[in-house]
Amino acid sequence: MVQSMSETFTTKEGFCRPNISNHLIIPFTTKEGFCRPNISNHLIIPFTTKEGFCRPNISNHLIIPFTTKEGFCRPNISNHLIIPFTTKEGFCRPNISNHLIIPFTTKEGFCRPNISNHLIIPFTTKEGFCRPNISNHLIIPFTTKEGFCRPSISNHLIIPFTTKEGFCRPKYLKNHLIIPFTTKEGFCRPNISNHLIIPFTTTKEGFCRPNISNHLIIPFTTKEGFCRPNISNHLIIPFTFTTKEGFCRPNISNHLIIPFTTKEGFCRPNISNHLIIPFTTKEGFCRPNISNHLIIPFTTKE
């Protein structure tokens, strides 16, 4: 651990140029250019620069950096993972539990992570509060201040997201991933290809409260209630349902997925294989009855 950290260094300007080579890394810099990492086990935690640009070079299992507005980093790591994040006030209160990771955002709202192995997913809320609750082998996307997302993912990850303007420009993933997302206008144009999918949206207030429990993923709803997913294989797409107030309370339980309802309570799913589609009520409550492997329905405003 000490040797890995010795390979990294920071400058007075707050630039971090780590040289990482193995299973962990944990350098980071503060606004003053001081490095005060707190490492505890088999984890890794990269860093950010004073200008708000993040250029980590990660090569193996996981990595998660984060910065605060004041330049203080207070990560709380517990196992083989890392999940930091920043709030508008510059306080970091991550809650990590298993084999996941959650990257970060920069001061300018540009995200340029370079991930190479298992998973990485950051996200921010409108108010700058991050309260993710992760429990297993999942991932959670994010949004940027300007609404531009340019992640580069390569392996067993998933990274969907939404932008402030409602434009999503993800860089397609190539393996066991999926990337759906929603826009502020309520248009959904996901491109899914294999086993999982996990995007989600924040509430009208900008709070994210996902509840994930297994090897699944959680799709999303749009403000207008338009859903146009493109699914192709043995995927899964759980569900979120929004109330008139714009709160998201997904409930996932196994290797299945459940769609969601729109404000009008109309359901028009498009099913093609070994799936199942529950149903919704006019009040925006979801009471699906699922019995087997997957399910992928959804509803539109019409």
C-alpha contacts under 8 A as a table, 3 or more apart, distances in Angstrom:
res1	aa1	res2	aa2	distance
1	M	4	S	5.15
1	M	5	M	6.26
1	M	24	L	7.50
1	M	25	I	7.43
2	V	5	M	5.11
2	V	6	S	6.02
3	Q	6	S	4.97
3	Q	7	E	6.50
4	S	7	E	5.40
4	S	8	T	7.15
4	S	20	I	6.75
4	S	21	S	7.82
4	S	24	L	7.53
4	S	25	I	6.17
5	M	8	T	5.28
5	M	9	F	7.85
5	M	25	I	6.61
5	M	26	I	6.57
5	M	27	P	6.21
6	S	9	F	7.12
7	E	18	P	6.49
7	E	19	N	5.63
7	E	20	I	7.27
8	T	16	C	7.56
8	T	17	R	6.36
8	T	18	P	4.02
8	T	19	N	5.63
8	T	20	I	7.62
8	T	27	P	6.59
9	F	16	C	6.30
9	F	17	R	6.33
9	F	18	P	6.19
9	F	27	P	7.75
10	T	14	G	6.31
10	T	15	F	5.67
10	T	16	C	4.82
10	T	17	R	6.76
10	T	28	F	7.90
10	T	29	T	6.57
10	T	33	G	6.28
10	T	34	F	7.31
10	T	35	C	7.26
11	T	14	G	5.46
11	T	15	F	5.53
11	T	16	C	6.98
11	T	33	G	5.88
12	K	15	F	7.49
12	K	32	E	6.66
12	K	33	G	4.78
12	K	34	F	7.84
13	E	32	E	7.58
13	E	33	G	6.27
13	E	50	K	6.87
14	G	29	T	6.21
14	G	30	T	6.87
14	G	31	K	6.26
14	G	32	E	6.77
14	G	33	G	4.63
14	G	48	T	7.99
14	G	49	T	4.91
14	G	50	K	4.87
14	G	51	E	7.72
15	F	29	T	7.68
15	F	33	G	7.66
15	F	48	T	7.66
15	F	49	T	4.99
15	F	50	K	6.95
16	C	28	F	7.11
16	C	29	T	6.92
16	C	47	F	7.07
16	C	48	T	6.97
16	C	49	T	6.28
16	C	55	R	7.90
17	R	55	R	7.88
17	R	56	P	7.60
18	P	27	P	7.31
18	P	56	P	7.22
18	P	57	N	7.18
19	N	57	N	7.21
20	I	24	L	7.69
20	I	25	I	6.34
20	I	57	N	6.74
20	I	58	I	6.40
20	I	59	S	7.09
21	S	58	I	7.79
21	S	59	S	6.43
21	S	60	N	7.79
22	N	25	I	7.84
22	N	59	S	6.95
22	N	60	N	6.27
23	H	42	H	7.63
23	H	43	L	7.91
23	H	44	I	7.90
23	H	59	S	7.93
23	H	60	N	5.63
23	H	61	H	6.07
23	H	62	L	7.84
24	L	42	H	6.47
24	L	43	L	5.54
24	L	44	I	4.65
24	L	45	I	7.96
24	L	60	N	7.71
24	L	61	H	7.58
24	L	62	L	7.44
24	L	63	I	7.47
25	I	43	L	7.07
25	I	44	I	4.37
25	I	45	I	5.97
25	I	46	P	6.71
25	I	63	I	7.29
26	I	37	P	6.49
26	I	39	I	6.94
26	I	43	L	7.58
26	I	44	I	4.76
26	I	45	I	4.16
26	I	46	P	5.33
26	I	47	F	7.85
27	P	35	C	6.81
27	P	36	R	7.92
27	P	37	P	6.01
27	P	45	I	6.37
27	P	46	P	5.38
27	P	47	F	6.15
28	F	35	C	5.60
28	F	36	R	7.18
28	F	37	P	6.50
28	F	45	I	7.41
28	F	46	P	5.72
28	F	47	F	4.05
28	F	48	T	6.51
28	F	65	P	7.44
28	F	73	C	7.96
29	T	32	E	7.70
29	T	33	G	5.40
29	T	34	F	5.45
29	T	35	C	4.71
29	T	36	R	7.30
29	T	47	F	6.27
29	T	48	T	6.58
29	T	49	T	6.71
29	T	71	G	7.42
30	T	33	G	5.18
30	T	34	F	5.42
30	T	35	C	6.42
30	T	36	R	8.00
30	T	49	T	7.72
30	T	50	K	7.35
30	T	67	T	7.67
30	T	70	E	7.76
30	T	71	G	4.20
30	T	72	F	5.70
30	T	73	C	7.38
31	K	34	F	7.49
31	K	49	T	7.70
31	K	50	K	5.49
31	K	70	E	6.77
31	K	71	G	4.54
31	K	72	F	7.68
32	E	71	G	7.55
36	R	73	C	7.84
37	P	73	C	7.74
38	N	74	R	7.83
38	N	75	P	7.43
39	I	43	L	7.36
39	I	44	I	7.90
39	I	77	I	7.88
40	S	43	L	7.43
40	S	77	I	7.16
40	S	78	S	7.56
41	N	78	S	7.48
41	N	79	N	6.68
41	N	80	H	7.36
42	H	79	N	6.96
42	H	80	H	5.52
42	H	81	L	7.75
43	L	62	L	7.32
43	L	63	I	7.37
43	L	77	I	7.60
43	L	79	N	7.13
43	L	80	H	5.53
43	L	81	L	5.59
43	L	82	I	6.10
44	I	62	L	6.44
44	I	63	I	4.84
44	I	64	I	6.43
44	I	81	L	7.45
44	I	82	I	6.34
45	I	63	I	5.23
45	I	64	I	4.57
45	I	65	P	4.79
45	I	66	F	7.89
45	I	82	I	6.61
46	P	56	P	6.36
46	P	63	I	6.22
46	P	64	I	5.56
46	P	65	P	4.10
46	P	66	F	7.31
47	F	54	C	6.84
47	F	56	P	7.08
47	F	64	I	7.81
47	F	65	P	4.57
47	F	66	F	5.85
47	F	67	T	6.91
48	T	52	G	6.27
48	T	53	F	6.11
48	T	54	C	4.79
48	T	55	R	7.42
48	T	65	P	6.91
48	T	66	F	6.44
48	T	67	T	6.00
48	T	106	T	7.55
49	T	52	G	5.32
49	T	53	F	5.56
49	T	54	C	6.30
50	K	53	F	7.47
50	K	71	G	7.87
51	E	107	K	7.08
52	G	106	T	4.52
52	G	107	K	4.42
52	G	108	E	6.25
53	F	106	T	5.71
53	F	107	K	7.40
53	F	108	E	7.86
53	F	110	F	7.62
54	C	106	T	6.74
54	C	111	C	7.53
54	C	112	R	6.66
54	C	113	P	7.15
55	R	112	R	7.03
55	R	113	P	6.89
55	R	114	N	7.61
56	P	113	P	6.95
56	P	114	N	6.64
57	N	114	N	6.50
57	N	115	I	7.98
58	I	62	L	7.68
58	I	63	I	6.78
58	I	114	N	6.82
58	I	115	I	6.30
58	I	116	S	6.79
59	S	115	I	7.58
59	S	116	S	5.94
59	S	117	N	7.24
60	N	116	S	6.74
60	N	117	N	5.83
60	N	118	H	8.00
61	H	117	N	5.65
61	H	118	H	5.81
62	L	81	L	6.67
62	L	82	I	7.16
62	L	101	I	6.61
62	L	117	N	7.07
62	L	118	H	6.49
62	L	119	L	6.83
62	L	120	I	7.30
63	I	81	L	7.78
63	I	82	I	6.38
63	I	101	I	6.89
63	I	103	P	7.49
63	I	120	I	7.56
64	I	82	I	5.53
64	I	83	I	5.83
64	I	84	P	6.23
64	I	101	I	6.28
64	I	102	I	5.90
64	I	103	P	4.78
64	I	104	F	7.33
64	I	120	I	7.54
65	P	83	I	7.81
65	P	84	P	6.17
65	P	85	F	7.54
65	P	103	P	5.85
65	P	104	F	6.33
66	F	73	C	7.18
66	F	84	P	5.55
66	F	85	F	5.21
66	F	86	T	6.21
66	F	103	P	6.89
66	F	104	F	5.42
66	F	105	T	7.40
67	T	71	G	6.03
67	T	72	F	6.76
67	T	73	C	6.00
67	T	85	F	7.18
67	T	86	T	5.97
67	T	90	G	7.41
67	T	104	F	7.97
67	T	106	T	7.97
68	T	71	G	4.93
68	T	72	F	5.59
68	T	73	C	6.40
68	T	86	T	5.41
68	T	87	T	6.98
68	T	89	E	7.46
68	T	90	G	3.80
68	T	91	F	5.96
68	T	92	C	6.94
69	K	72	F	7.60
69	K	86	T	7.91
69	K	87	T	7.99
69	K	88	K	7.12
69	K	89	E	6.36
69	K	90	G	4.15
69	K	91	F	7.77
70	E	90	G	5.81
71	G	90	G	7.52
72	F	90	G	7.55
72	F	91	F	7.92
73	C	92	C	6.94
74	R	91	F	7.74
74	R	92	C	5.88
74	R	93	R	7.64
75	P	83	I	7.73
75	P	84	P	5.83
75	P	92	C	6.54
75	P	93	R	7.15
75	P	94	P	6.68
76	N	84	P	7.68
76	N	93	R	7.43
76	N	94	P	6.24
76	N	95	N	7.24
76	N	96	I	7.57
77	I	81	L	7.09
77	I	82	I	5.92
77	I	83	I	7.25
77	I	96	I	6.52
78	S	81	L	7.29
78	S	82	I	7.97
78	S	96	I	6.79
78	S	97	S	6.80
79	N	82	I	7.87
79	N	97	S	7.07
79	N	98	N	6.40
79	N	99	H	7.68
80	H	98	N	6.75
80	H	99	H	5.90
81	L	96	I	7.42
81	L	97	S	7.82
81	L	98	N	6.30
81	L	99	H	5.20
81	L	100	L	5.49
81	L	101	I	5.84
82	I	96	I	6.98
82	I	100	L	6.82
82	I	101	I	5.09
82	I	102	I	6.88
83	I	94	P	6.12
83	I	95	N	7.32
83	I	96	I	6.01
83	I	100	L	7.31
83	I	101	I	4.96
83	I	102	I	4.64
83	I	103	P	6.81
84	P	92	C	6.78
84	P	93	R	7.51
84	P	94	P	5.38
84	P	102	I	6.35
84	P	103	P	6.75
84	P	104	F	7.31
85	F	92	C	5.87
85	F	93	R	7.38
85	F	94	P	6.49
85	F	102	I	7.34
85	F	103	P	6.94
85	F	104	F	5.70
85	F	105	T	7.88
85	F	122	P	7.35
85	F	123	F	7.99
85	F	130	C	6.86
86	T	90	G	5.83
86	T	91	F	6.06
86	T	92	C	5.18
86	T	93	R	7.88
86	T	104	F	7.37
86	T	105	T	7.78
86	T	124	T	7.94
86	T	128	G	7.33
86	T	129	F	7.44
86	T	130	C	7.04
87	T	90	G	5.09
87	T	91	F	5.53
87	T	92	C	6.46
87	T	124	T	7.89
87	T	127	E	7.93
87	T	128	G	4.55
87	T	129	F	4.74
87	T	130	C	6.28
88	K	91	F	7.57
88	K	127	E	6.58
88	K	128	G	4.24
88	K	129	F	6.44
89	E	128	G	7.63
93	R	131	R	7.90
94	P	131	R	7.39
94	P	132	P	7.62
95	N	131	R	7.85
95	N	132	P	7.07
95	N	133	N	6.63
95	N	134	I	7.64
96	I	100	L	7.77
96	I	133	N	7.61
96	I	134	I	6.61
96	I	135	S	7.58
97	S	100	L	7.87
97	S	134	I	6.71
97	S	135	S	5.60
97	S	136	N	7.43
98	N	134	I	7.80
98	N	135	S	5.93
98	N	136	N	5.52
98	N	137	H	7.43
99	H	136	N	6.13
99	H	137	H	5.80
100	L	119	L	6.53
100	L	120	I	7.12
100	L	134	I	7.60
100	L	136	N	6.84
100	L	137	H	5.95
100	L	138	L	6.38
100	L	139	I	6.60
101	I	119	L	6.13
101	I	120	I	4.82
101	I	121	I	6.21
101	I	122	P	7.96
101	I	139	I	7.08
102	I	120	I	5.08
102	I	121	I	4.26
102	I	122	P	4.44
102	I	123	F	7.72
102	I	139	I	7.34
102	I	140	I	7.12
103	P	113	P	7.57
103	P	120	I	5.91
103	P	121	I	5.36
103	P	122	P	4.24
103	P	123	F	7.66
104	F	111	C	7.27
104	F	121	I	7.79
104	F	122	P	4.91
104	F	123	F	6.67
105	T	109	G	6.00
105	T	110	F	6.49
105	T	111	C	5.46
105	T	122	P	7.22
105	T	123	F	7.28
105	T	124	T	7.32
105	T	144	T	6.74
106	T	109	G	5.05
106	T	110	F	5.61
106	T	111	C	6.29
107	K	110	F	7.54
108	E	145	K	6.78
108	E	146	E	7.59
109	G	144	T	4.51
109	G	145	K	4.20
109	G	146	E	5.70
109	G	147	G	7.52
109	G	148	F	7.68
110	F	144	T	6.00
110	F	145	K	7.32
110	F	146	E	7.34
110	F	148	F	6.60
110	F	149	C	6.92
110	F	150	R	7.89
111	C	144	T	6.94
111	C	148	F	7.88
111	C	149	C	6.16
111	C	150	R	6.27
111	C	151	P	6.73
112	R	150	R	6.11
112	R	151	P	5.84
112	R	152	S	7.46
113	P	151	P	5.93
113	P	152	S	6.49
114	N	151	P	7.47
114	N	152	S	5.82
114	N	153	I	7.10
115	I	119	L	7.57
115	I	120	I	6.97
115	I	152	S	6.61
115	I	153	I	5.63
115	I	154	S	6.81
116	S	153	I	6.71
116	S	154	S	5.58
116	S	155	N	6.49
117	N	154	S	6.87
117	N	155	N	5.45
117	N	156	H	6.68
117	N	157	L	7.83
118	H	155	N	6.29
118	H	156	H	5.13
118	H	157	L	6.02
119	L	139	I	6.79
119	L	155	N	7.55
119	L	156	H	6.02
119	L	157	L	4.30
119	L	158	I	6.97
120	I	139	I	6.54
120	I	140	I	7.85
120	I	157	L	6.44
120	I	158	I	7.49
120	I	159	I	7.64
121	I	139	I	5.45
121	I	140	I	4.84
121	I	141	P	4.90
121	I	142	F	7.04
121	I	158	I	7.22
121	I	159	I	5.96
122	P	140	I	6.21
122	P	141	P	5.27
122	P	142	F	5.13
123	F	130	C	7.46
123	F	140	I	6.88
123	F	141	P	5.18
123	F	142	F	2.88
123	F	143	T	5.45
123	F	144	T	7.82
123	F	161	F	7.73
124	T	128	G	5.96
124	T	129	F	6.81
124	T	130	C	5.94
124	T	142	F	5.47
124	T	143	T	5.56
124	T	144	T	7.02
125	T	128	G	4.90
125	T	129	F	5.59
125	T	130	C	6.23
125	T	143	T	7.30
125	T	202	T	6.81
125	T	206	G	4.93
125	T	207	F	5.76
125	T	208	C	6.71
126	K	129	F	7.52
126	K	205	E	7.12
126	K	206	G	4.41
126	K	207	F	7.24
127	E	205	E	7.66
127	E	206	G	6.05
127	E	207	F	7.65
129	F	207	F	7.05
130	C	207	F	7.50
130	C	208	C	6.98
131	R	207	F	7.77
131	R	208	C	6.46
131	R	209	R	6.60
132	P	208	C	6.83
132	P	209	R	6.28
132	P	210	P	6.53
133	N	209	R	7.19
133	N	210	P	6.37
133	N	211	N	6.02
133	N	212	I	7.23
134	I	138	L	7.27
134	I	139	I	7.89
134	I	210	P	7.97
134	I	211	N	6.99
134	I	212	I	6.02
134	I	213	S	7.49
135	S	138	L	7.67
135	S	212	I	6.40
135	S	213	S	5.69
135	S	214	N	7.35
136	N	212	I	7.65
136	N	213	S	6.23
136	N	214	N	5.64
136	N	215	H	6.95
137	H	214	N	6.66
137	H	215	H	5.65
138	L	158	I	7.99
138	L	198	I	7.74
138	L	212	I	7.54
138	L	214	N	7.45
138	L	215	H	6.35
138	L	216	L	6.83
138	L	217	I	6.73
139	I	157	L	7.02
139	I	158	I	6.06
139	I	159	I	7.17
139	I	198	I	6.75
139	I	217	I	7.83
140	I	158	I	7.42
140	I	159	I	6.56
140	I	160	P	7.46
140	I	198	I	6.54
140	I	199	P	6.62
140	I	200	F	7.77
141	P	158	I	7.55
141	P	159	I	4.84
141	P	160	P	4.95
141	P	161	F	5.04
141	P	198	I	7.60
141	P	199	P	6.11
141	P	200	F	7.46
142	F	159	I	7.79
142	F	160	P	7.10
142	F	161	F	4.91
142	F	162	T	6.78
143	T	147	G	6.31
143	T	148	F	7.64
143	T	149	C	6.89
143	T	161	F	5.66
143	T	162	T	5.33
143	T	163	T	5.37
143	T	164	K	7.43
144	T	147	G	4.79
144	T	148	F	5.90
144	T	149	C	6.45
144	T	163	T	6.30
144	T	164	K	7.36
145	K	148	F	7.67
145	K	163	T	7.80
145	K	164	K	6.89
146	E	163	T	7.26
146	E	164	K	6.45
146	E	165	E	7.67
147	G	162	T	7.20
147	G	163	T	3.70
147	G	164	K	4.52
147	G	165	E	5.78
147	G	166	G	7.21
147	G	167	F	6.90
147	G	168	C	7.77
148	F	163	T	6.15
148	F	167	F	7.39
148	F	168	C	6.99
148	F	169	R	7.04
149	C	161	F	7.45
149	C	163	T	7.27
149	C	168	C	6.73
149	C	169	R	6.11
149	C	170	P	6.21
150	R	169	R	6.63
150	R	170	P	5.59
150	R	171	K	6.30
151	P	159	I	7.56
151	P	170	P	6.36
151	P	171	K	6.20
152	S	171	K	6.12
152	S	172	Y	7.94
152	S	173	L	7.52
153	I	157	L	6.83
153	I	158	I	7.72
153	I	159	I	7.72
153	I	171	K	7.78
153	I	172	Y	7.84
153	I	173	L	5.68
153	I	174	K	7.90
154	S	157	L	7.32
154	S	173	L	5.94
154	S	174	K	6.11
154	S	175	N	6.77
155	N	173	L	7.66
155	N	174	K	7.05
155	N	175	N	5.47
155	N	176	H	6.33
155	N	177	L	7.15
156	H	175	N	6.64
156	H	176	H	5.06
156	H	177	L	5.89
157	L	176	H	6.90
157	L	177	L	5.30
157	L	178	I	7.80
158	I	177	L	4.95
158	I	178	I	5.43
158	I	179	I	6.19
158	I	196	L	7.63
158	I	197	I	6.57
158	I	198	I	6.48
159	I	177	L	7.96
159	I	178	I	7.11
159	I	179	I	5.60
159	I	198	I	7.14
159	I	199	P	7.01
160	P	170	P	7.61
160	P	178	I	7.59
160	P	179	I	4.60
160	P	180	P	5.23
160	P	181	F	5.27
160	P	198	I	6.57
160	P	199	P	4.71
160	P	200	F	7.56
161	F	168	C	7.23
161	F	179	I	8.00
161	F	180	P	7.43
161	F	181	F	5.25
161	F	182	T	7.16
161	F	199	P	6.10
161	F	200	F	7.10
161	F	201	T	7.67
162	T	166	G	6.43
162	T	167	F	7.21
162	T	168	C	6.19
162	T	181	F	5.88
162	T	182	T	5.55
162	T	183	T	5.62
162	T	184	K	7.62
162	T	201	T	6.95
163	T	166	G	4.91
163	T	167	F	5.65
163	T	168	C	6.19
163	T	183	T	6.44
163	T	184	K	7.27
164	K	167	F	7.55
164	K	183	T	7.81
164	K	184	K	6.64
165	E	183	T	7.31
165	E	184	K	6.26
166	G	182	T	7.23
166	G	183	T	3.69
166	G	184	K	4.19
166	G	185	E	5.94
166	G	186	G	7.88
167	F	183	T	5.95
167	F	184	K	7.88
168	C	181	F	7.30
168	C	182	T	7.76
168	C	183	T	7.00
170	P	179	I	7.69
172	Y	179	I	7.52
173	L	177	L	6.31
173	L	178	I	7.05
173	L	179	I	7.61
174	K	177	L	7.12
175	N	194	N	7.65
176	H	193	S	7.97
176	H	194	N	5.83
176	H	195	H	6.00
176	H	196	L	7.25
177	L	192	I	7.73
177	L	193	S	7.23
177	L	194	N	6.39
177	L	195	H	6.65
177	L	196	L	5.95
177	L	197	I	6.78
178	I	191	N	7.06
178	I	192	I	4.83
178	I	193	S	6.15
178	I	194	N	6.72
178	I	195	H	7.46
178	I	196	L	5.72
178	I	197	I	4.67
178	I	198	I	7.20
179	I	190	P	6.22
179	I	191	N	6.02
179	I	192	I	5.92
179	I	197	I	6.19
179	I	198	I	7.13
179	I	199	P	7.01
180	P	188	C	7.65
180	P	189	R	6.92
180	P	190	P	3.85
180	P	191	N	5.93
180	P	192	I	6.63
180	P	197	I	6.80
180	P	198	I	7.18
180	P	199	P	5.81
180	P	219	P	7.18
180	P	229	P	7.47
181	F	188	C	6.24
181	F	189	R	6.93
181	F	190	P	5.81
181	F	199	P	5.62
181	F	200	F	6.93
181	F	201	T	7.96
181	F	219	P	7.68
181	F	220	F	7.18
182	T	186	G	6.37
182	T	187	F	6.08
182	T	188	C	4.90
182	T	189	R	7.32
182	T	200	F	7.70
182	T	201	T	7.02
182	T	220	F	7.04
182	T	221	T	6.99
182	T	222	T	5.86
183	T	186	G	5.28
183	T	187	F	5.58
183	T	188	C	6.62
183	T	222	T	6.89
184	K	187	F	7.56
184	K	222	T	7.28
184	K	223	K	6.66
185	E	222	T	7.53
185	E	223	K	6.68
185	E	224	E	6.70
186	G	221	T	7.87
186	G	222	T	4.25
186	G	223	K	4.81
186	G	224	E	4.60
186	G	225	G	6.14
186	G	226	F	5.79
187	F	222	T	6.65
187	F	224	E	7.61
187	F	226	F	5.70
187	F	227	C	6.84
187	F	228	R	7.54
188	C	222	T	7.18
188	C	226	F	6.56
188	C	227	C	5.39
188	C	228	R	5.24
188	C	229	P	6.69
189	R	227	C	7.92
189	R	228	R	5.76
189	R	229	P	6.17
189	R	230	N	7.62
190	P	228	R	7.19
190	P	229	P	5.30
190	P	230	N	6.02
191	N	229	P	7.21
191	N	230	N	5.64
191	N	231	I	7.30
192	I	197	I	7.14
192	I	229	P	7.83
192	I	230	N	5.88
192	I	231	I	5.27
192	I	232	S	6.78
193	S	231	I	6.43
193	S	232	S	5.59
193	S	233	N	6.55
193	S	235	L	7.85
194	N	232	S	6.76
194	N	233	N	5.41
194	N	234	H	6.15
194	N	235	L	5.63
195	H	233	N	6.92
195	H	234	H	5.33
195	H	235	L	4.05
195	H	236	I	6.63
196	L	216	L	6.47
196	L	217	I	5.98
196	L	235	L	4.97
196	L	236	I	5.44
196	L	237	I	7.11
197	I	216	L	7.46
197	I	217	I	4.96
197	I	218	I	6.49
197	I	219	P	6.60
197	I	235	L	7.18
197	I	236	I	6.54
197	I	237	I	6.06
198	I	216	L	7.65
198	I	217	I	4.13
198	I	218	I	4.43
198	I	219	P	5.33
198	I	237	I	7.41
199	P	217	I	7.43
199	P	218	I	5.82
199	P	219	P	4.89
199	P	220	F	6.15
200	F	210	P	7.85
200	F	218	I	6.40
200	F	219	P	5.50
200	F	220	F	4.63
200	F	221	T	7.48
200	F	240	T	7.70
201	T	208	C	7.16
201	T	220	F	6.05
201	T	221	T	6.99
201	T	222	T	7.79
201	T	248	C	7.69
202	T	205	E	7.58
202	T	206	G	5.09
202	T	207	F	5.26
202	T	208	C	4.78
202	T	209	R	7.73
202	T	247	F	7.62
202	T	248	C	7.12
203	T	206	G	4.89
203	T	207	F	5.26
203	T	208	C	6.55
203	T	245	E	7.91
203	T	246	G	4.86
203	T	247	F	4.91
203	T	248	C	6.32
204	K	207	F	7.57
204	K	245	E	6.98
204	K	246	G	5.07
204	K	247	F	7.10
205	E	246	G	7.85
208	C	248	C	7.50
209	R	248	C	6.63
209	R	249	R	6.74
210	P	248	C	7.30
210	P	249	R	6.59
210	P	250	P	6.20
211	N	249	R	7.30
211	N	250	P	5.99
211	N	251	N	6.27
211	N	252	I	7.17
212	I	216	L	7.56
212	I	217	I	7.50
212	I	218	I	7.76
212	I	250	P	7.84
212	I	251	N	7.25
212	I	252	I	6.00
212	I	253	S	7.89
213	S	216	L	7.58
213	S	252	I	6.25
213	S	253	S	6.08
213	S	254	N	7.43
214	N	252	I	7.74
214	N	253	S	6.72
214	N	254	N	5.89
214	N	255	H	7.15
215	H	254	N	7.19
215	H	255	H	6.27
216	L	236	I	6.45
216	L	237	I	7.27
216	L	238	P	7.08
216	L	252	I	7.68
216	L	254	N	7.01
216	L	255	H	5.80
216	L	256	L	7.00
216	L	257	I	7.44
217	I	236	I	6.66
217	I	237	I	5.81
217	I	238	P	5.93
217	I	257	I	7.75
218	I	237	I	5.70
218	I	238	P	4.69
218	I	239	F	5.50
218	I	240	T	6.86
218	I	250	P	7.60
218	I	252	I	7.99
218	I	257	I	7.73
219	P	237	I	5.64
219	P	238	P	5.95
219	P	239	F	5.51
219	P	240	T	6.63
219	P	259	P	7.95
220	F	239	F	6.37
220	F	240	T	5.54
220	F	241	F	7.74
221	T	225	G	6.44
221	T	226	F	7.70
221	T	227	C	7.17
221	T	240	T	6.68
221	T	241	F	6.92
221	T	242	T	7.22
221	T	260	F	7.35
221	T	262	T	7.81
222	T	225	G	4.92
222	T	226	F	6.13
222	T	227	C	7.23
223	K	226	F	7.91
224	E	301	K	6.25
225	G	262	T	5.34
225	G	263	K	7.21
225	G	299	T	7.09
225	G	300	T	4.88
225	G	301	K	4.39
226	F	299	T	7.29
226	F	300	T	4.59
226	F	301	K	5.76
227	C	298	F	6.65
227	C	299	T	6.45
227	C	300	T	5.65
231	I	235	L	7.26
232	S	235	L	7.42
234	H	294	L	7.99
235	L	294	L	7.36
236	I	255	H	7.26
236	I	256	L	5.92
236	I	257	I	5.38
236	I	294	L	5.67
236	I	295	I	6.50
236	I	296	I	6.72
237	I	256	L	7.18
237	I	257	I	4.55
237	I	258	I	6.45
237	I	259	P	7.18
237	I	294	L	7.71
237	I	295	I	6.71
237	I	296	I	5.52
238	P	250	P	7.98
238	P	252	I	6.51
238	P	256	L	6.54
238	P	257	I	3.31
238	P	258	I	4.23
238	P	259	P	5.95
238	P	295	I	7.34
238	P	296	I	7.08
239	F	250	P	6.06
239	F	251	N	7.56
239	F	252	I	7.69
239	F	257	I	6.30
239	F	258	I	4.60
239	F	259	P	4.33
239	F	260	F	5.42
240	T	248	C	5.99
240	T	249	R	6.16
240	T	250	P	4.47
240	T	251	N	7.54
240	T	258	I	7.91
240	T	259	P	6.86
240	T	260	F	5.65
241	F	247	F	7.83
241	F	248	C	5.74
241	F	249	R	6.38
241	F	250	P	6.51
241	F	259	P	7.92
241	F	260	F	4.95
241	F	261	T	5.90
241	F	262	T	7.70
241	F	284	G	6.87
241	F	285	F	7.14
241	F	286	C	7.00
242	T	245	E	7.47
242	T	246	G	5.25
242	T	247	F	5.19
242	T	248	C	5.01
242	T	249	R	7.23
242	T	260	F	8.00
242	T	261	T	7.43
242	T	262	T	7.43
242	T	263	K	7.92
242	T	284	G	6.78
243	T	246	G	5.20
243	T	247	F	5.68
243	T	248	C	7.38
243	T	263	K	7.27
243	T	283	E	7.79
243	T	284	G	5.88
243	T	285	F	7.94
244	K	247	F	7.79
244	K	263	K	6.58
244	K	284	G	7.85
252	I	256	L	7.89
252	I	257	I	7.24
252	I	258	I	7.93
253	S	256	L	7.49
255	H	293	H	6.16
255	H	294	L	6.56
256	L	290	I	7.95
256	L	292	N	7.33
256	L	293	H	5.40
256	L	294	L	4.04
256	L	295	I	5.73
257	I	294	L	5.51
257	I	295	I	4.66
257	I	296	I	5.97
258	I	277	I	6.95
258	I	278	P	6.82
258	I	288	P	6.95
258	I	295	I	5.69
258	I	296	I	5.99
258	I	297	P	6.67
259	P	277	I	7.18
259	P	278	P	7.24
259	P	295	I	7.54
259	P	296	I	5.82
259	P	297	P	4.70
259	P	298	F	4.69
259	P	299	T	7.60
260	F	279	F	7.77
260	F	280	T	6.84
260	F	286	C	6.30
260	F	297	P	7.41
260	F	298	F	5.51
260	F	299	T	6.47
261	T	264	E	7.88
261	T	265	G	5.53
261	T	266	F	6.83
261	T	267	C	6.72
261	T	279	F	7.83
261	T	280	T	5.51
261	T	281	T	7.46
261	T	284	G	5.53
261	T	285	F	7.10
261	T	286	C	6.78
261	T	298	F	6.85
261	T	299	T	5.50
261	T	300	T	7.77
262	T	265	G	5.09
262	T	266	F	6.52
262	T	267	C	7.89
262	T	284	G	6.35
262	T	299	T	6.02
262	T	300	T	6.19
262	T	301	K	5.85
263	K	282	K	7.40
263	K	283	E	7.38
263	K	284	G	6.12
263	K	301	K	6.98
264	E	282	K	6.03
264	E	283	E	7.85
264	E	284	G	7.68
264	E	301	K	6.39
264	E	302	E	7.62
265	G	280	T	6.15
265	G	281	T	5.46
265	G	282	K	4.17
265	G	283	E	6.69
265	G	284	G	5.92
265	G	299	T	7.77
266	F	280	T	7.36
266	F	281	T	7.90
266	F	282	K	7.42
266	F	299	T	6.01
266	F	300	T	6.71
266	F	301	K	7.09
266	F	302	E	6.83
267	C	279	F	6.79
267	C	280	T	6.87
267	C	298	F	6.39
267	C	299	T	4.29
267	C	300	T	6.70
268	R	297	P	7.61
268	R	298	F	6.47
268	R	299	T	5.13
268	R	300	T	6.71
269	P	277	I	7.17
269	P	296	I	7.66
269	P	297	P	4.47
269	P	298	F	5.01
269	P	299	T	6.20
270	N	296	I	7.88
270	N	297	P	6.28
270	N	298	F	7.63
271	I	275	L	6.75
271	I	276	I	7.53
271	I	277	I	7.73
271	I	296	I	6.87
271	I	297	P	6.76
272	S	275	L	7.29
274	H	293	H	7.34
274	H	294	L	6.90
274	H	295	I	7.87
275	L	292	N	7.79
275	L	293	H	6.90
275	L	294	L	4.91
275	L	295	I	4.36
275	L	296	I	6.46
276	I	290	I	6.52
276	I	292	N	7.91
276	I	294	L	6.48
276	I	295	I	4.36
276	I	296	I	6.58
276	I	297	P	7.39
277	I	288	P	7.31
277	I	290	I	7.47
277	I	295	I	5.67
277	I	296	I	6.19
277	I	297	P	5.06
278	P	286	C	7.87
278	P	287	R	6.93
278	P	288	P	3.98
278	P	289	N	5.62
278	P	290	I	6.81
278	P	297	P	7.27
279	F	286	C	6.45
279	F	287	R	6.36
279	F	288	P	5.56
280	T	284	G	6.51
280	T	285	F	5.85
280	T	286	C	4.73
280	T	287	R	6.27
280	T	288	P	7.47
281	T	284	G	5.61
281	T	285	F	5.51
281	T	286	C	6.64
281	T	287	R	7.93
282	K	285	F	7.38
290	I	295	I	7.59
